[in-house]
Amino acid sequence: MTFSIRQLGPSDAADYRVIRHESLLNHPEAFVSSAEAFAAKSDAEIRQTLAALTVFGAVLPDGSLGGINAFMRADTPKERHRGWMIQVYVRSEHRGTGMSRALVEHLVDHARDKVIQIHLGVWAENEPAIRLYKKLGFETYGTEPRYLFVNGRYIDEHLMVRFLDRDAVQS
């Protein structure tokens, strides 16, 4: 499978809107945002999101997006050492191709000179994602019970972290 990963910008707003909305529709248990709330966002709000977050896209040869993820750094002086990987989604037809791994590795490389640790939250029942994150050096440090209430049931979320300042020591 051929794809490249690059940071998305305001000119990618239409493509980002499509894949992000798809992720929220197909996997409401995996995201805090709802598809309905996202669909109501204006084009200006979508461009603002792309300016505020560092959003990466896995771009296919035809220019479409096969997957996305985003990096968000904490702003306060006491939390600037931490970043978050959010909005992770790969279209079903591209799962198992290495795209998810490439997106996560790209984000980790981007974050290396910005933070010393990357956090993420993952639906406790998303075993493929949990396995991938563990392979890539993330470890679970807690579980938020009943983190979300989606389609009549509670969703637990595992909290994971990767300590970038320990990576060289462990290698």
For each residue, the residues with C-beta under 8 A, 3 or more apart:
1: 94 97 98 99
2: 60 61
3: 58 59 60 61 66 94 99 102
4: 58 59
5: 56 57 58 59 102 103 106
6: 56 57 59
7: 54 55 56 57
8: 12 15 16 50 55 56 57 68
9: 12 50 51
10: 13 47 50 51
11:
12: 8 9 15 16 50 57
13: 10 16 17 43 46 47 50
14: 17 18
15: 8 12 18 19 57 63 64 65
16: 8 12 13 19 20 46 49 50 55 57 65 68
17: 13 14 20 21 41 43 46
18: 14 15 21 22 65
19: 15 16 22 23 57 65 67 68 89 91
20: 16 17 23 24 38 68 87 89
21: 17 18 24 25 35 38 39
22: 18 19 25 26 89 91
23: 19 20 26 27 30 31 68 87 89
24: 20 21 27 28 31 33 34 35 38
25: 21 22 28 35
26: 22 23 92
27: 23 24 30 31 89 123
28: 24 25 31 34 35 150 151
29: 123 125 148 150 151 155
30: 23 27 89 122 123 126
31: 23 24 27 28 34 87
32: 148
33: 24 37 38
34: 24 28 31 37 38
35: 21 24 25 28 38 39
36: 39 40
37: 33 34 40 41
38: 20 21 24 33 34 35 41
39: 21 35 36
40: 36 37
41: 17 37 38 45 46 49
42: 45 46
43: 13 17 46 47
44: 47 48
45: 41 42 48 49
46: 13 16 17 41 42 43 49 50
47: 10 13 43 44 50 51
48: 44 45 51 52
49: 16 41 45 46 52 53 55
50: 8 9 10 12 13 16 46 47 53 55
51: 9 10 47 48
52: 48 49
53: 49 50 70 71 72 86 87
54: 7 70 71 72 107 110
55: 7 8 16 49 50 68 69 70 87
56: 5 6 7 8 68 69 70 71 103 106 107 110
57: 5 6 7 8 12 15 16 19 65 67 68
58: 3 4 5 65 66 67 68 90 94 99 102 103
59: 3 4 5 6 63 64 65 66
60: 2 3 63 64 65 66
61: 2 3
62:
63: 15 59 60
64: 15 59 60
65: 15 16 18 19 57 58 59 60 68
66: 3 58 59 60 90 91 93 94 99
67: 19 57 58 89 90 91 94 99 100 103
68: 8 16 19 20 23 55 56 57 58 65 87 88 89 103
69: 55 56 85 86 87 88 89 103 104 107
70: 53 54 55 56 85 86 87 107
71: 53 54 56 83 84 85 86 107 110 111 118
72: 53 54 83 84 86
73: 80 82 83 84 111 114 115
74: 79 80 81 82 83 84
75: 79 80
76: 79 80
77: 80
78:
79: 74 75 76 82
80: 73 74 75 76 77 115
81: 74 115 116 117
82: 73 74 79 115 116 117 118 119
83: 71 72 73 74 111 114 115 117 118 119
84: 71 72 73 74 118 119 120
85: 69 70 71 88 104 107 118 119 120
86: 53 69 70 71 72 120
87: 20 23 31 53 55 68 69 70
88: 68 69 85 100 103 104 120 129
89: 19 20 22 23 27 30 67 68 69
90: 58 66 67 94 95 99 100 103
91: 19 22 66 67 94 95
92: 26 95
93: 66
94: 1 3 58 66 67 90 91 97 99
95: 90 91 92 99 100 128
96:
97: 1 94
98: 1 101 102
99: 1 3 58 66 67 90 94 95 102 103
100: 67 88 90 95 103 104 129 132
101: 98 104 105 132 135 136
102: 3 5 58 98 99 105 106
103: 5 56 58 67 68 69 88 90 99 100 106 107
104: 69 85 88 100 101 107 108 132 133 136
105: 101 102 108 109 136
106: 5 56 102 103 109 110
107: 54 56 69 70 71 85 103 104 110 111 118
108: 104 105 111 112 118 136 162 164
109: 105 106 112
110: 54 56 71 106 107 114
111: 71 73 83 107 108 114 115 118 164
112: 108 109 164
113:
114: 73 83 110 111
115: 73 80 81 82 83 111 118 164
116: 81 82 163 164 165
117: 81 82 83 161 162 163 164 165
118: 71 82 83 84 85 107 108 111 115 138 161 162 164
119: 82 83 84 85 159 160 161
120: 84 85 86 88 133 138 159 160 161
121: 144 147 157 158 159 160
122: 30 126 129 130 133 157 158 160
123: 27 29 30 126 129 155 156 157 158
124: 143 155 156 157 158
125: 29 155 156
126: 30 122 123 129 130
127: 130 131
128: 95 131 132
129: 88 100 122 123 126 132 133
130: 122 126 127 133 134 140 158 160
131: 127 128 134 135
132: 100 101 104 128 129 135 136
133: 104 120 122 129 130 136 138 160
134: 130 131 137 138 139
135: 101 131 132
136: 101 104 105 108 132 133 162
137: 134 162 167 170
138: 118 120 133 134 160 161 162
139: 134 160 161 162
140: 130 143 158 159 160
141: 159 160 161
142: 158 159
143: 124 140 156 157 158 159
144: 121 147 156 157 159
145: 154 156
146: 149 154 155 156
147: 121 144 154 155 156 157
148: 29 32 154 155 157
149: 146 152 153 154 155
150: 28 29 153 155
151: 28 29
152: 149
153: 149 150
154: 145 146 147 148 149
155: 29 123 124 125 146 147 148 149 150
156: 123 124 125 143 144 145 146 147
157: 121 122 123 124 143 144 147 148
158: 121 122 123 124 130 140 142 143
159: 119 120 121 140 141 142 143 144
160: 119 120 121 122 130 133 138 139 140 141
161: 117 118 119 120 138 139 141
162: 108 117 118 136 137 138 139 167
163: 116 117 166 167
164: 108 111 112 115 116 117 118 167
165: 116 117 168
166: 163 169 170
167: 137 162 163 164 170 171
168: 165 171
169: 166
170: 137 166 167
171: 167 168
